[in-house]
Amino acid sequence: MEDIRDLPTSTEQDEQAAQIPEELPLLPLRNAVIYPFLSMPIAVSRQESMRLIEDTLAGQKLFGVVAQKSTEVEEPTPDDLYPVGTIVRLLKMIRTPEGSMYVLAQGVSRMRILDYVQDTPYYVIRAETLEDEVQEDKELIALMNNVKDLFNTVARLAYNISNEVLTMILNVDDPGTLADMIAENPSFSIDERQELLETLDVKIRLQRVTVLLTREKEILELSRQIQSQVQSEMDKTQREYYLREQLKAIQKELGEQDQQTVEIEELRKQIEEANLPEEAKKVADKELDRLSKMHPSAGEYTVSRTYLDWILDLPWKVSTEDNLHVKEAEKVLTEHTS
């Protein structure tokens, strides 16, 4: 989640909205959604997009952004773009040595595209601004409190959310801005972020954010539980390994060998003496290596040992001469069936 600072006041928001021109250049975004009054860095590499930024920087510094429906499209047409986006203000532009740009843009207002009035060298649109629909009551307050509690829990489970961002979100008083700040969560898909951008009813937007945060919380809790179980099993296995190694060292010091070591060495000797075919020996050696790392009390130990015994018992180098006399075979079969 981006570091968001200095959110504008209601008066500043009204002033910014009043300055929006009738026509705006439009920048398609591959994999991002920008929300009103929040800042986001944008990587710009398309030639037409860089031309747009240069013209905007020299002029009104306002332009529209809208997400692509598919990130795979290189040259998006109007049909490849969502109809709802955001009017943003260009705050800063930096050129890279590779010839591309990074720009910092701050959202001004939601917008709906009414018409495309220009397509070269970049799109220019006519758009209408969209305002939040807010009904302030106890339900709205309860939704805000619940969302903040959920986000606080998710922040504690996820280590990629800074304390600064967490503190800022927990102190936001505007319900629409609260929903938008949380909507920037990178775990939400582009389709989900776009849905939240298009949802003007703030209650419904907060309800949707609640659902997405609850899903994120459950995933993080399950992930932590699985990680804890795996770590516990690894610790147990590691402890058993060290104890076995210590036991071997003690027995070696005393001139003794444990039963498993004796058994493994005996099997290794039998494999070497069995004169197995190359492929069979590879399988036997691999199985013996597995067996040597198991504890004798493990259920799989017996299975592995039985498999090795079966390999060693097969008559790999014993053969008999085939009897291909049909009459003799018929005689034998007749005797067995009579």
VEXDREN-2710 file (C-alpha; in Angstrom, 1 decimal):
% VEXDREN-2710
k/r/px/py/pz
1/MET/0.0/0.0/0.0
2/GLU/1.3/3.4/-0.9
3/ASP/2.4/6.0/1.6
4/ILE/-0.5/8.5/1.7
5/ARG/0.0/12.0/3.2
6/ASP/-1.7/15.3/3.6
7/LEU/-5.3/14.4/2.5
8/PRO/-7.1/17.6/1.3
9/THR/-9.9/19.2/3.3
10/SER/-13.5/19.4/2.1
11/THR/-12.9/23.0/1.0
12/GLU/-9.8/22.0/-1.0
13/GLN/-11.8/19.2/-2.6
14/ASP/-14.5/21.5/-3.8
15/GLU/-12.0/24.0/-5.1
16/GLN/-10.2/21.2/-7.1
17/ALA/-13.4/19.9/-8.5
18/ALA/-14.4/23.4/-9.6
19/GLN/-11.2/23.7/-11.7
20/ILE/-11.8/20.6/-13.8
21/PRO/-12.0/21.5/-17.5
22/GLU/-14.6/20.1/-20.0
23/GLU/-12.0/18.1/-21.9
24/LEU/-9.2/16.0/-20.4
25/PRO/-6.4/13.9/-21.7
26/LEU/-6.8/10.2/-20.7
27/LEU/-4.0/7.9/-19.5
28/PRO/-4.8/4.2/-19.6
29/LEU/-3.4/2.2/-16.6
30/ARG/-2.4/-1.4/-17.1
31/ASN/-2.6/-2.7/-13.5
32/ALA/-3.7/0.1/-11.2
33/VAL/-6.7/2.0/-10.0
34/ILE/-6.3/5.5/-8.4
35/TYR/-8.8/6.8/-5.9
36/PRO/-9.8/10.5/-5.2
37/PHE/-7.5/12.5/-2.9
38/LEU/-4.9/9.7/-2.7
39/SER/-1.5/9.8/-4.3
40/MET/0.1/7.1/-6.4
41/PRO/3.3/6.8/-8.4
42/ILE/2.8/5.7/-12.1
43/ALA/5.3/4.2/-14.4
44/VAL/4.9/5.6/-17.9
45/SER/6.7/4.0/-20.9
46/ARG/4.3/4.2/-24.0
47/GLN/5.4/7.0/-26.3
48/GLU/1.9/8.5/-26.5
49/SER/1.5/8.4/-22.7
50/MET/4.8/10.2/-22.2
51/ARG/3.6/12.8/-24.7
52/LEU/0.5/13.2/-22.7
53/ILE/2.5/13.8/-19.5
54/GLU/4.7/16.4/-21.2
55/ASP/1.7/18.3/-22.5
56/THR/-0.1/18.1/-19.1
57/LEU/3.0/19.3/-17.3
58/ALA/3.2/22.3/-19.5
59/GLY/-0.6/23.0/-19.2
60/GLN/-3.4/22.5/-16.7
61/LYS/-1.7/19.5/-14.9
62/LEU/-5.0/17.7/-14.8
63/PHE/-5.7/14.5/-16.7
64/GLY/-7.9/11.4/-16.5
65/VAL/-6.8/7.9/-15.6
66/VAL/-8.7/4.7/-16.2
67/ALA/-7.8/1.0/-15.8
68/GLN/-7.5/-1.4/-18.7
69/LYS/-9.8/-4.4/-18.6
70/SER/-6.8/-6.6/-19.6
71/THR/-3.2/-6.0/-18.9
72/GLU/-2.2/-7.9/-22.0
73/VAL/-3.4/-5.2/-24.4
74/GLU/-0.6/-3.0/-25.7
75/GLU/-2.7/-0.5/-27.6
76/PRO/-6.0/-0.2/-25.8
77/THR/-9.1/1.0/-27.6
78/PRO/-12.1/2.6/-25.8
79/ASP/-13.7/-0.9/-25.6
80/ASP/-10.6/-2.1/-23.7
81/LEU/-11.0/0.5/-20.9
82/TYR/-13.4/0.8/-18.0
83/PRO/-15.9/3.6/-18.3
84/VAL/-15.3/4.9/-14.8
85/GLY/-11.9/6.3/-13.7
86/THR/-10.4/9.2/-11.8
87/ILE/-9.4/12.7/-12.6
88/VAL/-5.9/13.3/-11.2
89/ARG/-3.5/16.1/-10.7
90/LEU/0.1/15.7/-11.9
91/LEU/2.4/16.5/-8.9
92/LYS/5.8/15.4/-10.1
93/MET/7.5/13.8/-13.1
94/ILE/10.9/12.1/-13.2
95/ARG/12.7/10.9/-16.3
96/THR/14.7/7.6/-16.1
97/PRO/18.0/6.9/-17.9
98/GLU/16.1/4.2/-19.9
99/GLY/13.9/6.9/-21.5
100/SER/10.7/6.2/-19.6
101/MET/9.0/8.3/-16.8
102/TYR/7.8/8.0/-13.3
103/VAL/5.0/10.4/-12.3
104/LEU/3.3/11.1/-9.0
105/ALA/-0.4/11.8/-9.4
106/GLN/-3.1/12.7/-6.8
107/GLY/-6.7/11.8/-7.3
108/VAL/-9.2/14.8/-7.5
109/SER/-12.5/13.2/-8.3
110/ARG/-14.2/10.1/-9.6
111/MET/-15.4/10.5/-13.2
112/ARG/-17.4/8.7/-15.9
113/ILE/-16.3/9.0/-19.5
114/LEU/-19.0/10.5/-21.7
115/ASP/-17.3/10.7/-25.0
116/TYR/-13.9/10.3/-26.7
117/VAL/-13.1/13.5/-28.6
118/GLN/-9.6/12.7/-29.7
119/ASP/-7.5/9.5/-30.2
120/THR/-4.1/10.8/-31.4
121/PRO/-1.5/11.3/-30.2
122/TYR/-3.4/10.3/-27.1
123/TYR/-7.0/10.0/-26.0
124/VAL/-8.9/13.1/-25.0
125/ILE/-12.3/12.7/-23.3
126/ARG/-15.3/14.6/-22.1
127/ALA/-16.2/13.3/-18.6
128/GLU/-18.6/14.0/-15.7
129/THR/-17.5/14.0/-12.1
130/LEU/-19.1/11.5/-9.7
131/GLU/-19.8/12.3/-6.1
132/ASP/-20.1/10.0/-3.1
133/GLU/-23.6/9.1/-1.9
134/VAL/-23.5/9.3/1.9
135/GLN/-26.3/8.7/4.4
136/GLU/-24.8/9.4/7.9
137/ASP/-26.4/7.3/10.6
138/LYS/-25.5/4.7/13.2
139/GLU/-25.1/2.0/10.6
140/LEU/-22.5/4.0/8.8
141/ILE/-20.5/4.6/12.0
142/ALA/-20.7/0.9/12.9
143/LEU/-19.4/0.0/9.4
144/MET/-16.5/2.4/9.8
145/ASN/-15.6/1.0/13.2
146/ASN/-15.8/-2.6/12.0
147/VAL/-13.7/-1.8/8.9
148/LYS/-11.0/-0.2/11.1
149/ASP/-10.9/-3.1/13.5
150/LEU/-10.6/-5.6/10.6
151/PHE/-7.9/-3.5/8.9
152/ASN/-6.0/-3.3/12.2
153/THR/-6.1/-7.1/12.5
154/VAL/-5.0/-7.6/8.9
155/ALA/-2.1/-5.1/9.5
156/ARG/-0.9/-7.2/12.5
157/LEU/-1.0/-10.4/10.4
158/ALA/0.6/-8.8/7.3
159/TYR/4.1/-7.3/7.7
160/ASN/3.9/-5.1/4.5
161/ILE/1.7/-2.4/6.1
162/SER/3.6/0.4/7.8
163/ASN/2.7/1.8/11.2
164/GLU/2.4/5.2/9.6
165/VAL/-0.2/4.0/7.1
166/LEU/-2.1/2.1/9.8
167/THR/-2.2/5.1/12.1
168/MET/-3.5/7.3/9.3
169/ILE/-6.2/4.9/8.3
170/LEU/-7.4/4.3/11.9
171/ASN/-7.8/8.1/12.3
172/VAL/-9.7/8.8/9.1
173/ASP/-13.2/10.4/9.8
174/ASP/-14.6/10.5/6.2
175/PRO/-16.3/7.1/5.4
176/GLY/-15.7/7.4/1.6
177/THR/-12.0/8.2/2.0
178/LEU/-11.6/5.4/4.6
179/ALA/-13.0/2.9/2.1
180/ASP/-10.8/4.2/-0.7
181/MET/-7.6/4.1/1.4
182/ILE/-8.2/0.5/2.3
183/ALA/-9.2/-0.3/-1.3
184/GLU/-5.6/0.4/-2.3
185/ASN/-4.7/-2.9/-0.5
186/PRO/-2.5/-4.8/-3.1
187/SER/-4.1/-8.1/-2.1
188/PHE/-7.4/-6.9/-3.8
189/SER/-7.6/-7.7/-7.5
190/ILE/-7.9/-4.9/-10.2
191/ASP/-11.5/-6.0/-10.8
192/GLU/-12.3/-5.7/-7.1
193/ARG/-10.6/-2.2/-6.9
194/GLN/-12.5/-1.1/-10.0
195/GLU/-15.8/-2.3/-8.4
196/LEU/-15.0/-0.2/-5.3
197/LEU/-14.2/2.8/-7.5
198/GLU/-17.5/2.5/-9.3
199/THR/-19.5/2.1/-6.1
200/LEU/-20.8/5.6/-5.2
201/ASP/-23.0/4.5/-2.2
202/VAL/-20.5/4.7/0.6
203/LYS/-22.4/2.2/2.8
204/ILE/-22.3/-0.4/0.1
205/ARG/-18.6/0.4/-0.6
206/LEU/-17.8/-0.1/3.1
207/GLN/-19.8/-3.3/3.2
208/ARG/-17.8/-4.6/0.2
209/VAL/-14.5/-3.6/1.8
210/THR/-15.6/-5.5/4.9
211/VAL/-16.1/-8.7/2.8
212/LEU/-12.7/-8.3/1.2
213/LEU/-10.9/-7.6/4.5
214/THR/-12.6/-10.6/6.1
215/ARG/-11.4/-12.8/3.3
216/GLU/-7.9/-11.4/3.6
217/LYS/-8.0/-11.9/7.4
218/GLU/-9.0/-15.5/7.1
219/ILE/-6.3/-16.2/4.5
220/LEU/-3.6/-14.6/6.6
221/GLU/-4.7/-16.5/9.7
222/LEU/-4.8/-19.8/7.8
223/SER/-1.4/-19.1/6.3
224/ARG/0.0/-18.3/9.8
225/GLN/-1.5/-21.5/11.2
226/ILE/0.0/-23.6/8.4
227/GLN/3.4/-21.9/8.8
228/SER/3.3/-22.6/12.5
229/GLN/2.4/-26.3/12.0
230/VAL/5.2/-26.7/9.4
231/GLN/7.7/-25.0/11.7
232/SER/6.6/-27.2/14.6
233/GLU/7.1/-30.3/12.5
234/MET/10.4/-29.1/11.2
235/ASP/11.6/-28.4/14.8
236/LYS/10.5/-31.8/15.9
237/THR/12.2/-33.5/12.9
238/GLN/15.4/-31.5/13.4
239/ARG/15.4/-32.3/17.1
240/GLU/15.1/-36.0/16.4
241/TYR/17.9/-35.8/13.8
242/TYR/20.3/-34.1/16.3
243/LEU/19.4/-36.6/19.0
244/ARG/20.1/-39.5/16.6
245/GLU/23.4/-38.0/15.6
246/GLN/24.3/-37.5/19.2
247/LEU/23.4/-41.1/20.0
248/LYS/25.5/-42.3/17.0
249/ALA/28.5/-40.2/18.3
250/ILE/28.1/-41.7/21.8
251/GLN/27.9/-45.2/20.5
252/LYS/30.9/-44.7/18.3
253/GLU/32.8/-43.4/21.3
254/LEU/31.9/-46.5/23.2
255/GLY/32.7/-48.8/20.4
256/GLU/29.1/-49.7/19.9
257/GLN/26.7/-49.6/16.9
258/ASP/23.0/-49.1/17.1
259/GLN/20.7/-51.7/15.6
260/GLN/19.5/-49.5/12.8
261/THR/23.1/-48.7/11.7
262/VAL/24.0/-52.4/11.7
263/GLU/20.8/-53.1/9.7
264/ILE/21.6/-50.4/7.1
265/GLU/25.2/-51.6/6.7
266/GLU/24.0/-55.2/6.2
267/LEU/21.5/-54.1/3.6
268/ARG/24.1/-52.0/1.8
269/LYS/26.4/-55.1/1.7
270/GLN/23.7/-57.3/0.3
271/ILE/22.9/-54.7/-2.4
272/GLU/26.6/-54.7/-3.4
273/GLU/26.8/-58.5/-3.5
274/ALA/23.5/-59.0/-5.3
275/ASN/25.0/-58.0/-8.6
276/LEU/21.8/-56.1/-9.5
277/PRO/21.2/-54.6/-13.0
278/GLU/22.1/-50.9/-13.1
279/GLU/18.5/-49.6/-13.0
280/ALA/17.6/-51.9/-10.1
281/LYS/20.7/-50.9/-8.2
282/LYS/19.8/-47.2/-8.5
283/VAL/16.4/-47.9/-7.1
284/ALA/17.8/-50.0/-4.3
285/ASP/20.4/-47.4/-3.3
286/LYS/17.8/-44.6/-3.4
287/GLU/15.4/-46.6/-1.2
288/LEU/18.3/-47.5/1.2
289/ASP/19.2/-43.8/1.5
290/ARG/15.5/-43.0/2.4
291/LEU/15.5/-45.9/4.9
292/SER/18.7/-44.6/6.6
293/LYS/17.0/-41.3/7.3
294/MET/13.8/-42.8/8.9
295/HIS/13.2/-43.6/12.5
296/PRO/12.7/-47.4/12.9
297/SER/9.4/-46.7/14.7
298/ALA/7.9/-44.9/11.7
299/GLY/5.3/-46.9/9.8
300/GLU/6.9/-46.2/6.5
301/TYR/10.2/-47.7/7.7
302/THR/8.7/-51.2/7.6
303/VAL/7.3/-50.6/4.1
304/SER/10.6/-49.4/2.8
305/ARG/12.5/-52.3/4.4
306/THR/10.0/-54.8/2.9
307/TYR/10.5/-53.3/-0.5
308/LEU/14.3/-53.6/-0.3
309/ASP/14.0/-57.3/0.9
310/TRP/11.7/-57.9/-2.1
311/ILE/14.2/-56.4/-4.5
312/LEU/17.0/-58.5/-3.0
313/ASP/15.0/-61.7/-3.1
314/LEU/14.3/-61.5/-6.9
315/PRO/16.4/-63.9/-8.9
316/TRP/18.0/-61.2/-11.1
317/LYS/20.7/-63.4/-12.5
318/VAL/18.9/-66.8/-12.5
319/SER/17.4/-68.0/-15.7
320/THR/15.9/-71.2/-17.1
321/GLU/15.8/-72.6/-20.6
322/ASP/12.4/-72.0/-22.2
323/ASN/10.4/-75.1/-23.3
324/LEU/8.6/-74.1/-26.4
325/HIS/7.2/-77.6/-27.3
326/VAL/3.4/-77.1/-27.8
327/LYS/2.6/-80.8/-27.3
328/GLU/4.5/-80.9/-24.0
329/ALA/2.7/-77.7/-22.8
330/GLU/-0.7/-79.2/-23.7
331/LYS/0.2/-82.4/-21.8
332/VAL/1.1/-80.4/-18.7
333/LEU/-2.1/-78.3/-18.9
334/THR/-4.2/-81.4/-19.4
335/GLU/-2.7/-83.1/-16.3
336/HIS/-3.4/-80.0/-14.2
337/THR/-7.1/-79.7/-15.3
338/SER/-8.0/-83.4/-15.1
END
